[in-house]
Amino acid sequence: MLRKILLFISSLVFPLVFSGCFVLNLFDFGPNIDLGKNQWKIASFTLTGESYESKNLEQTPFMRFDTKEFKVYGNTGCNAFFANYLWITDKVIEMRNSGMTRKMCASEDSMRFEQKLMEEFDGEFEVIEDGANLTLKKETLIINLVPLNPSEEDTKPQEAPSTPQNNASTPKN
């Protein structure tokens, strides 16, 4: 009887121990901030003290959070990007495994905006809700997000970009 109980307990504990972050996200009732409530326009960002605004770009830069799959998708103003995220605390997310498509941008402004935005995109960000707006903040990068107004869209929201296995996308190092 004791052997059956130990076998039963180990069959429950073993998958929990070896399933990693999935278990943490499964039992995470999450923070009060709903990242998925909007598609977010990347209004501006600051990287190591230098500010960048989303002006004169080919498309409106945006991001959207898939709160079921813990993924973020978006467009930098030229190329599509993607990343995984998870909640570290009720106010901190970690972006990881980011990547983007690598097409040539028509404007120098678009290329500079996306290169600087993605330079420090992986890592932990404090999520700050200010009314309808969000700020993603870490030591070197602060991203200011506002709800994307459909009239501001230069293009329809894009489907999730290809995963890194596809030759059209290259993961960021």
Buried (B, 14 or more C-beta within 10 A) or exposed (E): EEEEEEEEEEEEEEEEEEEEEEEEEEEEEEBEBEBEEBBBBBBBBBBEEEEBEBEEBBBBBBBBBBBEEBBBBBBBBBBBBBBBBBBEEEBBBBBBBBBBBEEEBEEEBBBBBBBBBBEBBBBBBBBBBEEEBBBBBBEEBBBBBBEBEEEEBEEEEEEEBBEBEEEEBEEBE
